[in-house]
Amino acid sequence: MRTDGAHGRRYAVLVGAAALLTGTLAGCTGPAAGNDPTPAEVATPVRSVTVLDDPSPTELSVAVSRHLFAATPAVIVAAATDPRGLHQAATLAAQRHVPMLVAGTAAGTGRAGGAPSGSPSAADSPPATGGAATHASTAALGAELRRLHPQNVLTVDPAAQRAVRSALGSASGATAVRTDPAAVPTTRPARGLPGVTVLVHAGGDQATRAGAAAATATARAAGARVVPVHGDDPRADPAAIDALAHRDPAAVLAAGTGFGPADRLTERLAVAVAGRQLPGGGQVMFPGRRLVALYGHPGTPVLGALGAQDLAASIARAKRVAQPYRTGGVPVVPTFEIIATTAQASPGPDGRYSAVSSVASLRPWVRAAGAAGMYVVLDLQPGRADLLDQAKRYRSLLALPYVGLALDPEWKLAAGQRPLEQIGTVDASEINRVSGWLSGLTATHRLPQKLLVLHQFQLSMIGHEDRLDTGHDNLSLLIHMDGQGSPDLKDETWSGVVGARPDGVALGWKNFCTKDHPMLSPGQTLAKQPRPDMISYQ
């Protein structure tokens, strides 16, 4: 099965029906080389991004071959259950510049066929018969061999040989099934596909590794570029980002389940190609880092730890506070959470009960933090203002890759309400308007995932919480527990916040320097379950 993405900001769609680029061959003598083999033909993918999510290693290897080769003088085949044979086949395919296919299904995937990975008899075990998966894989292998019409099929183990003979049946025609590499001519590479990039999974179970080995060998034989990806999202792998950054591939094949759908992968690749990474590496916020923040407003000590010292001292303090959290191998990122709009006791000239800091006044703090390798969150205390209107005031700062946004429902006022007289509330619908706008801004600038924090210490602060839109792939939504007081009281608040959050939403914890009795140590904070991804100090 495949899914195609026909759009993408910097991935030009190649129109036409698989234009063929014909390469040249050099004949080589061998025991059964015979006449010069037919020149290899590579096929240019016609879509900008194509996801090959075929479930078995056989079908995946066939899909990659089908997209990159139109014809070939030879094919190399190995059994999915034989790691040594897979390595040998990949080496031979690279040397001969021909496709590599996989026979059978690997154990451990719930599919029929083959002995368990690592079994001494794996290479000698014929593929299981009778299962639907095995039948589909055998049929796919046979169909691809007939399409490519090779003169020689080189099998590197007995299981692969049996599978090939079964797949071809009586229709083998002029195709010779061989076991001696010397009997298969070596070709010079066909004119390659420098504009094509193939994504493959790095690591995984035996089936995944078998499919990735074949996809890698076939892609390199065709002259395409191969980028291994740890996991399903290239944005989460700094090495993959480095390999893709500023490369602008004309077409991408993603070989393996999990990469799709194609439209989503297209957007992810646009971010990877842009190359901007988050502090701590990568372009996905969580998992992969922990934020430790100073909260407050510059120059205003009463509003939190951030305002108790000047800019340089605040950066130094943030790094010092973050240091004890550097345990467990997770990158820890010192962070500023800056109150950008501040709830006020008086209505102010606009009647909104919210003082709006200028972009110019915040920019030095934001820029200096970014230069120091820190993350920045801009916090909104809206009063009677609309949260989206306030967020848009900071568009230029939010367009930076290391700046996120926080919404503080405590300070949201309804008509007739005043700050500190009640706990405010924000309905999910207003939050969703903000997240939709922020997602659009992030996509427009091809930025890494952007953090959107929702502060909460009473469940009433977020109305219709179950309706929060958590589907923006370029946003990371985090609910931050802001309860204060004794450890027991905070644990009770934490339990309620954790229980109410939607699936997949990250969590934050706030320590109050003067209002917690006592304030938790870093070790006690990290002992909370689930472990918070963001810890702030006020």
C-alpha positions as CSV (number, residue, x, y, z in Angstrom):
1,M,0.0,0.0,0.0
2,R,1.2,3.5,-0.7
3,T,0.0,7.0,0.0
4,D,1.1,10.0,-2.0
5,G,1.5,13.6,-1.1
6,A,1.2,15.8,-4.2
7,H,2.0,19.1,-2.5
8,G,4.7,20.6,-0.3
9,R,6.2,24.1,-0.2
10,R,9.7,23.1,-1.4
11,Y,9.0,19.7,-3.0
12,A,8.4,20.2,-6.7
13,V,5.9,17.6,-8.1
14,L,7.5,15.8,-11.0
15,V,4.8,15.5,-13.7
16,G,4.6,12.9,-16.3
17,A,4.5,9.1,-16.1
18,A,7.7,7.8,-14.6
19,A,10.2,9.3,-17.0
20,L,13.0,6.8,-17.6
21,L,16.6,7.6,-17.4
22,T,18.6,5.0,-19.3
23,G,22.1,4.1,-18.0
24,T,25.0,2.2,-19.5
25,L,26.4,-1.2,-18.6
26,A,29.9,-2.6,-18.8
27,G,29.8,-6.4,-19.6
28,C,31.9,-8.5,-17.4
29,T,33.0,-12.1,-18.0
30,G,31.8,-14.8,-15.7
31,P,30.9,-18.5,-15.8
32,A,27.4,-17.7,-17.0
33,A,27.6,-14.1,-18.1
34,G,26.7,-14.8,-21.7
35,N,25.7,-11.8,-23.8
36,D,25.9,-8.3,-22.5
37,P,22.9,-7.8,-20.2
38,T,20.1,-5.4,-21.0
39,P,21.0,-1.9,-19.7
40,A,19.5,-0.9,-16.4
41,E,16.7,1.7,-16.3
42,V,15.9,3.8,-13.3
43,A,12.5,5.4,-12.9
44,T,12.0,8.9,-11.4
45,P,9.2,9.0,-8.8
46,V,6.3,11.1,-10.0
47,R,5.2,12.4,-6.6
48,S,6.9,14.8,-4.4
49,V,6.5,12.7,-1.3
50,T,5.4,9.0,-1.4
51,V,5.0,6.8,1.7
52,L,5.6,3.1,1.1
53,D,3.9,1.6,4.2
54,D,3.9,-2.0,3.0
55,P,3.7,-4.2,6.0
56,S,6.2,-7.0,5.2
57,P,9.9,-6.7,4.3
58,T,9.2,-8.5,1.0
59,E,6.4,-6.1,-0.1
60,L,8.4,-3.1,1.1
61,S,11.5,-4.1,-0.9
62,V,9.3,-4.7,-3.9
63,A,7.7,-1.3,-3.6
64,V,11.0,0.5,-3.4
65,S,12.3,-1.4,-6.5
66,R,9.1,-0.7,-8.4
67,H,9.5,3.1,-7.7
68,L,13.2,3.3,-8.6
69,F,13.8,0.7,-11.3
70,A,12.1,0.2,-14.6
71,A,14.3,-2.8,-15.7
72,T,17.5,-4.4,-14.5
73,P,19.9,-7.2,-15.7
74,A,20.1,-8.8,-12.3
75,V,18.4,-8.8,-8.9
76,I,19.8,-9.9,-5.5
77,V,17.5,-11.7,-3.1
78,A,17.9,-12.6,0.6
79,A,15.7,-14.2,3.2
80,A,14.1,-11.8,5.7
81,T,15.2,-14.1,8.6
82,D,18.9,-14.3,7.8
83,P,20.8,-11.2,9.0
84,R,24.1,-12.4,7.6
85,G,22.4,-13.0,4.2
86,L,20.8,-9.6,4.2
87,H,24.1,-7.9,4.8
88,Q,25.7,-10.0,2.0
89,A,22.9,-9.2,-0.4
90,A,23.1,-5.5,0.4
91,T,26.8,-5.5,-0.3
92,L,26.3,-7.3,-3.6
93,A,23.5,-5.1,-4.7
94,A,25.7,-2.0,-4.1
95,Q,28.6,-3.6,-6.0
96,R,26.5,-4.5,-9.0
97,H,24.2,-1.5,-8.9
98,V,21.0,-3.6,-9.0
99,P,17.9,-3.9,-6.8
100,M,17.7,-6.0,-3.7
101,L,14.6,-7.9,-2.8
102,V,13.6,-9.8,0.4
103,A,12.0,-13.2,0.5
104,G,9.7,-14.3,3.3
105,T,8.6,-12.5,6.4
106,A,10.6,-12.0,9.6
107,A,9.7,-13.5,12.9
108,G,8.5,-11.4,15.8
109,T,6.0,-9.5,13.6
110,G,3.0,-11.7,14.0
111,R,3.3,-12.8,10.4
112,A,3.9,-16.3,9.0
113,G,7.2,-17.5,7.6
114,G,10.7,-18.0,8.7
115,A,12.5,-19.1,11.8
116,P,13.0,-16.7,14.7
117,S,15.6,-13.9,14.2
118,G,19.0,-15.2,15.1
119,S,18.0,-18.9,14.9
120,P,20.9,-21.1,13.6
121,S,18.5,-22.6,11.1
122,A,16.9,-19.4,10.0
123,A,18.8,-19.3,6.6
124,D,17.9,-22.9,5.9
125,S,14.2,-22.7,6.8
126,P,11.8,-22.3,3.8
127,P,9.1,-19.7,4.1
128,A,6.0,-21.0,5.7
129,T,3.2,-21.8,3.4
130,G,-0.6,-21.4,3.7
131,G,-0.6,-18.1,5.5
132,A,-2.2,-15.1,3.8
133,A,0.8,-12.9,4.5
134,T,3.2,-15.5,3.1
135,H,1.1,-15.9,0.0
136,A,0.9,-12.1,-0.5
137,S,4.7,-11.8,-0.1
138,T,5.4,-14.6,-2.5
139,A,3.0,-13.1,-5.1
140,A,4.6,-9.7,-4.7
141,L,8.1,-11.1,-5.2
142,G,7.1,-13.0,-8.3
143,A,5.3,-10.1,-9.8
144,E,8.3,-7.8,-9.3
145,L,10.8,-10.3,-10.7
146,R,8.6,-10.7,-13.9
147,R,8.3,-6.9,-14.2
148,L,12.0,-6.3,-14.0
149,H,12.7,-9.2,-16.3
150,P,16.3,-9.8,-15.1
151,Q,18.6,-12.2,-16.8
152,N,19.9,-13.4,-13.5
153,V,18.5,-13.6,-9.9
154,L,21.2,-14.1,-7.4
155,T,20.1,-15.7,-4.1
156,V,22.4,-15.6,-1.1
157,D,20.8,-18.4,1.0
158,P,18.8,-21.6,0.4
159,A,15.6,-20.0,1.8
160,A,15.8,-17.2,-0.7
161,Q,16.4,-19.6,-3.5
162,R,13.4,-21.7,-2.7
163,A,11.2,-18.6,-2.4
164,V,12.4,-17.2,-5.8
165,R,11.7,-20.5,-7.5
166,S,8.3,-20.7,-5.9
167,A,7.5,-17.1,-6.8
168,L,8.6,-17.5,-10.5
169,G,7.1,-21.0,-10.9
170,S,7.0,-22.1,-14.5
171,A,7.2,-18.5,-15.7
172,S,10.9,-18.1,-15.1
173,G,11.6,-17.9,-18.8
174,A,15.0,-16.6,-19.6
175,T,15.7,-15.7,-15.9
176,A,18.4,-17.8,-14.3
177,V,18.3,-18.3,-10.6
178,R,21.9,-18.5,-9.3
179,T,23.8,-18.9,-6.1
180,D,27.3,-18.0,-7.3
181,P,28.0,-14.2,-7.3
182,A,30.7,-14.7,-9.9
183,A,28.0,-15.9,-12.3
184,V,26.2,-12.5,-12.2
185,P,27.8,-9.7,-14.3
186,T,28.7,-6.4,-12.5
187,T,27.2,-3.3,-14.1
188,R,28.3,0.2,-14.0
189,P,25.8,2.5,-12.3
190,A,23.0,3.8,-14.4
191,R,22.6,7.6,-14.5
192,G,21.5,8.2,-11.0
193,L,18.6,10.0,-9.2
194,P,20.4,12.8,-7.3
195,G,17.2,14.6,-6.6
196,V,15.6,11.6,-4.9
197,T,15.9,11.0,-1.2
198,V,14.8,7.7,0.4
199,L,13.9,7.6,4.1
200,V,14.5,4.3,5.9
201,H,14.0,3.2,9.5
202,A,17.2,3.0,11.6
203,G,17.0,0.0,14.0
204,G,13.8,-1.8,14.9
205,D,12.9,-5.5,14.9
206,Q,14.2,-8.0,12.4
207,A,11.4,-7.3,9.9
208,T,12.1,-3.6,10.0
209,R,15.8,-4.1,9.6
210,A,15.3,-6.5,6.7
211,G,13.0,-4.0,4.8
212,A,15.4,-1.1,5.6
213,A,18.4,-3.1,4.3
214,A,16.7,-3.8,1.0
215,A,15.4,-0.3,0.6
216,T,18.8,1.2,1.3
217,A,20.6,-1.1,-1.1
218,T,18.1,-0.5,-3.9
219,A,18.1,3.2,-3.4
220,R,21.9,3.5,-3.5
221,A,22.0,1.2,-6.6
222,A,19.6,3.6,-8.3
223,G,21.7,6.6,-7.3
224,A,19.3,8.0,-4.8
225,R,20.3,9.4,-1.5
226,V,19.4,7.5,1.7
227,V,18.6,9.1,5.1
228,P,18.2,6.7,8.1
229,V,15.6,7.9,10.6
230,H,15.3,6.8,14.2
231,G,11.6,6.6,14.8
232,D,8.8,7.7,12.5
233,D,9.3,11.5,12.5
234,P,12.5,13.0,10.9
235,R,12.0,16.1,13.0
236,A,12.8,14.0,16.1
237,D,16.1,12.8,14.9
238,P,18.9,15.4,14.9
239,A,21.1,13.3,12.6
240,A,18.3,13.0,10.1
241,I,17.7,16.8,10.3
242,D,21.3,17.4,9.6
243,A,21.2,15.1,6.6
244,L,18.1,16.8,5.2
245,A,18.8,20.4,6.1
246,H,19.0,22.7,3.0
247,R,19.0,19.7,0.6
248,D,15.7,20.4,-1.0
249,P,15.0,16.9,-2.5
250,A,12.8,16.9,-5.6
251,A,11.1,13.7,-4.5
252,V,11.1,11.6,-1.3
253,L,10.3,8.0,-0.8
254,A,9.6,7.0,2.8
255,A,10.1,3.3,3.1
256,G,8.3,1.8,6.1
257,T,5.2,1.9,8.2
258,G,4.8,4.9,10.5
259,F,6.1,7.6,8.3
260,G,2.8,8.5,6.8
261,P,0.4,9.9,5.9
262,A,2.1,11.6,3.0
263,D,0.6,15.1,3.7
264,R,1.8,15.1,7.2
265,L,5.2,13.8,6.2
266,T,5.4,16.6,3.6
267,E,5.0,19.2,6.3
268,R,7.5,17.5,8.6
269,L,10.1,17.4,5.8
270,A,9.6,21.0,5.1
271,V,10.6,21.7,8.7
272,A,13.5,19.3,8.6
273,V,14.8,20.9,5.3
274,A,14.6,24.3,6.9
275,G,17.1,22.9,9.5
276,R,16.3,25.0,12.5
277,Q,16.5,23.0,15.7
278,L,15.2,23.5,19.2
279,P,17.5,24.2,22.1
280,G,18.7,20.7,23.1
281,G,18.4,19.4,19.5
282,G,15.7,18.1,17.2
283,Q,12.5,19.7,16.2
284,V,10.0,17.9,18.4
285,M,9.5,19.3,21.8
286,F,8.7,16.2,23.9
287,P,10.0,13.6,24.6
288,G,13.6,14.5,24.1
289,R,14.1,17.5,26.5
290,R,13.1,18.9,29.9
291,L,12.5,22.6,30.3
292,V,13.4,24.2,33.6
293,A,12.1,27.8,33.8
294,L,12.3,31.0,35.7
295,Y,8.9,32.6,35.7
296,G,8.1,36.3,36.0
297,H,8.4,39.7,34.4
298,P,11.7,41.6,33.8
299,G,12.4,44.1,36.5
300,T,9.4,43.1,38.7
301,P,10.6,40.8,41.6
302,V,7.1,40.5,43.1
303,L,5.9,38.6,40.0
304,G,8.5,35.9,40.1
305,A,12.0,34.7,40.1
306,L,12.7,36.0,36.6
307,G,12.4,39.6,37.7
308,A,14.6,39.5,40.8
309,Q,17.8,40.3,38.9
310,D,19.0,41.8,35.6
311,L,19.1,40.0,32.3
312,A,22.7,38.6,32.5
313,A,22.1,37.4,36.1
314,S,18.7,35.9,35.1
315,I,20.4,33.8,32.4
316,A,23.0,32.7,34.9
317,R,20.4,31.9,37.5
318,A,18.3,29.9,35.0
319,K,21.2,27.8,34.1
320,R,22.1,27.3,37.7
321,V,18.5,26.2,38.6
322,A,18.4,23.8,35.7
323,Q,21.7,22.1,36.6
324,P,20.3,19.6,39.2
325,Y,17.8,18.3,36.7
326,R,20.5,17.0,34.4
327,T,19.9,13.4,35.2
328,G,18.8,10.4,33.2
329,G,20.3,11.4,29.9
330,V,17.4,13.8,28.9
331,P,18.7,17.2,27.7
332,V,17.7,19.9,30.1
333,V,17.0,23.3,28.6
334,P,17.1,26.5,30.9
335,T,14.0,28.5,30.1
336,F,12.5,32.0,30.6
337,E,8.7,32.1,31.0
338,I,8.1,35.8,30.6
339,I,4.8,37.4,31.6
340,A,4.1,39.5,28.5
341,T,0.7,40.7,29.4
342,T,0.1,41.3,33.1
343,A,-3.3,41.3,35.0
344,Q,-4.0,44.7,36.6
345,A,-6.2,45.8,39.4
346,S,-7.3,48.9,37.3
347,P,-9.0,48.6,34.0
348,G,-6.4,50.8,32.1
349,P,-7.2,53.0,29.1
350,D,-8.7,50.1,27.1
351,G,-10.7,48.7,30.0
352,R,-9.1,45.2,29.7
353,Y,-7.4,45.0,33.1
354,S,-4.3,43.7,31.4
355,A,-1.0,45.6,30.8
356,V,0.6,44.8,27.5
357,S,4.4,44.8,27.4
358,S,5.8,46.1,24.1
359,V,7.7,43.8,21.8
360,A,10.6,46.2,21.9
361,S,10.8,45.8,25.7
362,L,10.8,42.0,25.6
363,R,13.0,41.5,22.6
364,P,16.4,41.9,24.4
365,W,15.4,39.3,26.9
366,V,14.1,36.9,24.2
367,R,17.2,37.4,22.0
368,A,19.7,37.0,24.8
369,A,18.0,33.8,26.0
370,G,18.0,32.4,22.6
371,A,21.7,33.2,22.1
372,A,22.4,31.5,25.4
373,G,20.8,28.2,24.1
374,M,17.6,28.7,26.2
375,Y,13.9,28.4,25.4
376,V,11.5,31.3,26.0
377,V,7.7,31.1,26.7
378,L,5.6,34.3,26.5
379,D,2.8,34.2,29.1
380,L,-0.5,35.9,28.7
381,Q,-2.7,37.1,31.6
382,P,-5.5,38.5,29.5
383,G,-8.0,40.2,31.9
384,R,-10.9,40.9,29.7
385,A,-8.9,40.9,26.5
386,D,-9.3,38.2,23.9
387,L,-6.4,35.8,24.1
388,L,-5.9,35.5,20.3
389,D,-5.7,39.3,20.0
390,Q,-3.0,39.4,22.7
391,A,-1.1,36.5,21.1
392,K,-1.0,38.3,17.7
393,R,0.8,41.3,19.3
394,Y,3.8,39.0,19.7
395,R,3.8,37.5,16.2
396,S,7.4,38.6,15.5
397,L,8.7,37.0,18.6
398,L,6.7,33.9,18.2
399,A,8.1,33.5,14.7
400,L,11.5,32.7,16.4
401,P,12.1,28.9,16.6
402,Y,12.9,29.0,20.3
403,V,9.8,31.0,21.5
404,G,6.6,29.4,22.7
405,L,3.3,30.7,24.2
406,A,1.5,30.3,27.6
407,L,-2.1,31.1,28.4
408,D,-3.0,31.8,32.0
409,P,-6.8,31.2,32.6
410,E,-6.5,32.3,36.2
411,W,-6.4,35.9,35.0
412,K,-9.2,35.7,32.4
413,L,-12.1,37.9,33.5
414,A,-15.8,37.8,32.5
415,A,-17.8,41.0,32.3
416,G,-18.1,42.6,35.8
417,Q,-15.2,40.6,37.2
418,R,-12.0,42.0,38.6
419,P,-8.5,40.4,39.2
420,L,-8.0,38.6,42.5
421,E,-11.7,38.5,43.3
422,Q,-12.2,35.1,41.6
423,I,-10.3,32.4,39.6
424,G,-10.8,32.9,35.9
425,T,-11.7,30.4,33.2
426,V,-11.1,30.0,29.5
427,D,-13.2,27.8,27.3
428,A,-11.6,25.3,25.1
429,S,-13.0,27.1,22.1
430,E,-11.0,30.2,22.8
431,I,-7.9,28.2,23.4
432,N,-8.5,26.3,20.1
433,R,-8.6,29.6,18.2
434,V,-5.2,30.5,19.6
435,S,-3.7,27.1,18.9
436,G,-5.1,27.2,15.3
437,W,-3.5,30.6,14.7
438,L,-0.2,29.5,16.4
439,S,-0.1,26.3,14.3
440,G,-0.5,28.4,11.1
441,L,2.3,30.7,12.1
442,T,4.5,27.8,12.8
443,A,3.8,26.1,9.5
444,T,4.3,29.4,7.5
445,H,7.7,29.8,8.9
446,R,8.6,26.1,8.8
447,L,9.5,26.1,12.5
448,P,10.2,23.3,14.9
449,Q,7.3,22.2,17.1
450,K,6.1,25.2,19.2
451,L,5.2,24.8,22.9
452,L,1.7,26.0,24.0
453,V,1.3,26.0,27.8
454,L,-2.0,26.1,29.6
455,H,-1.7,27.0,33.3
456,Q,-4.2,25.2,35.6
457,F,-4.7,24.5,39.3
458,Q,-8.5,24.2,39.3
459,L,-10.3,22.1,36.7
460,S,-12.8,24.9,36.2
461,M,-10.0,27.1,34.7
462,I,-10.2,25.2,31.4
463,G,-13.8,24.9,30.2
464,H,-14.7,21.8,28.2
465,E,-11.2,20.6,28.5
466,D,-12.0,17.4,26.7
467,R,-12.7,19.5,23.6
468,L,-9.1,20.9,23.4
469,D,-7.7,20.5,19.9
470,T,-4.7,18.3,20.3
471,G,-4.3,17.5,16.6
472,H,-1.8,20.2,15.6
473,D,1.3,18.2,14.6
474,N,3.5,21.3,14.8
475,L,2.4,22.2,18.3
476,S,3.2,20.6,21.7
477,L,0.4,21.2,24.1
478,L,1.4,21.2,27.8
479,I,-0.8,21.6,30.9
480,H,1.1,23.2,33.7
481,M,0.1,22.5,37.3
482,D,0.3,25.8,39.2
483,G,-0.9,24.8,42.6
484,Q,0.9,26.1,45.7
485,G,1.1,25.2,49.4
486,S,2.0,22.0,51.2
487,P,3.3,18.9,49.3
488,D,0.1,17.0,50.2
489,L,-2.1,19.9,48.9
490,K,0.0,20.1,45.7
491,D,-0.2,16.3,45.2
492,E,-4.0,16.6,45.4
493,T,-4.0,19.3,42.7
494,W,-1.5,17.3,40.6
495,S,-3.7,14.3,40.7
496,G,-6.7,16.3,39.5
497,V,-4.8,18.0,36.7
498,V,-3.3,14.7,35.5
499,G,-6.6,12.9,35.5
500,A,-8.4,15.6,33.5
501,R,-5.8,16.2,30.8
502,P,-6.6,14.9,27.3
503,D,-4.5,12.0,26.0
504,G,-1.0,12.8,24.7
505,V,-0.8,16.2,26.4
506,A,2.5,16.9,28.3
507,L,2.6,18.1,31.9
508,G,4.4,20.8,33.8
509,W,5.0,21.5,37.5
510,K,5.5,24.8,39.3
511,N,7.6,25.3,42.4
512,F,6.9,28.5,44.4
513,C,9.9,29.9,46.1
514,T,8.0,31.5,49.0
515,K,4.5,30.0,48.9
516,D,5.3,26.3,49.0
517,H,5.9,24.9,52.5
518,P,8.3,23.4,51.9
519,M,9.3,23.7,48.3
520,L,10.2,20.4,46.7
521,S,13.8,19.6,45.8
522,P,14.7,18.8,42.2
523,G,14.8,15.1,43.1
524,Q,11.4,15.2,44.7
525,T,10.0,17.2,41.7
526,L,11.3,14.6,39.3
527,A,9.8,11.8,41.4
528,K,6.3,13.0,40.4
529,Q,4.4,10.6,38.2
530,P,4.0,11.1,35.3
531,R,7.3,12.9,35.3
532,P,6.8,16.5,34.3
533,D,8.4,17.7,31.1
534,M,8.5,21.4,32.3
535,I,9.4,22.6,35.8
536,S,9.1,26.3,36.5
537,Y,10.1,28.5,39.5
538,Q,8.0,31.5,40.7
